[in-house]
Amino acid sequence: MLSPNTSGTTEPTYPTTRGCPFAEPSGYADLRADGPVSKVTLYNGRPAWIVTGYDAARDVLVRHEDFSSVRDDPRFPATAPRFEAAKKIRNFLGMDPPEHTAQRRTLTGSFTVERIAAQRPRIQKIVDGLLDTILADGDTADLVPQFALPVPSMTICHLMGVPYGDHAFFEHQSRRIVQGESSLEDSADAFAKVRDYLAKLIETKRRAPGDGLLDELIADYVETGELDPKDLSEIALLLLVAGHETTANAIALGVLAVLEHPDVRAGLAADPGMISGVVEELLRLLSIADGLSRFATRDTEIAGQPVAAGDGVLVAVAASNRDRAVFGDPDAFDPHRSARRHVAFGYGIHQCLGQNLARTEMEIALTSIFARIPTLRLAVPRDELRLKHPAGLHGVVALPVTW
């Protein structure tokens, strides 16, 4: 197994922070220059391998037989104290086949391109309603709580059949779960509160079915005995938390990126159809969810580097998405490049189930806000914006704008 460094040198620590909204985490460029695989030290002193090369990252993510995602295994490399609480949440994100395969297939049909396309009118209505309110309130706004966060929050609540009156509860608990400064006890309490709420909601829906993904899953899997209600509550927790926090960050930073690039803004105004290229490039450049954890199930190798059974492995998504051999001039925001092959949503069997939904929300949100508010601009200097620094999740705390 990977042994602590005894050479007298100090391995780089992980995770690191970002000093710019559009930059990769500090130290990634140096790690990538050393080769596609390097050694780092986690917050608890445990050593781990970090993968910064694009090809090596895809290789690790597709080899689920060699690299496990099981979070409650002591070999799993937690990158922050809050991940200790997450280990107690059992859903397909932290499972290997065949358990992963059986649980994930209950949802695949609900997140296809066709099913998400059918949600476009509803998402557009949500976005339009939020912009109506923003414009009616004056000529300033903080786009994080007033736009970026409620777009995916309202969307996922509607999609799942969760009462939107409870959205503030989910948004608050999600922040407690994902905030980097949260203690283990705080994260665990937030997980417990959301789990308990969902368990009660599922029982309510079993007695009085409604419309939504939760109701479909109850009818198709819980009532048939294929899925336990507790397992469904764990799946729903994943969808609700992961279903809005990452997308909210991407929308806010996406607005900021377009504001910072007048050529992209002008291009969108002239040709709204270029939004798909803009979104793919934003996903690559921002790499909102960074650092995918695995552990080696047996002695193996990554890009020629021997890796022992039990070693922790981190796939640095933000570094992989800036591999110069794959993405020329990787630090540039170029919506005309072919960026769709990025690994912002992961790769292999654990590739993000909600990627079609996230893309659609970003496309509608960004197209609409610049069409409705063509004079939109930052209300403060960019260097006054405060970045979020939870382990592995990138965002901005507030985005004050005016017009």
Secondary structure by P-SEA (a helix, b strand, c coil): ccccccccccccccccccccccccccaaaaaaaacccccccccccbbbbbbccaaaaaaaaaccccccccccccccccccaaaaaacccccccccccaaaaaaaaaccccccaaaaaaaaaaaaaaaaaaaaaaaaacccccccccccccaaaaaaaaaacccccaaaaaaaaaaaaccccccaaaaaaaaaaaaaaaaaaaaaaaacccccaaaaaaacccccccccaaaaaaaaaaaaaaccaaaaaaaaaaaaaaaacaaaaaaaaacccaaaaaaaaaaaaaccccbbbbbbccccccccccccccbbbbbaaaaaaacccccccccccccccccccccccccccccccaaaaaaaaaaaaaaaaaaaccccccccccccbbbbbcccbbbbccccccc
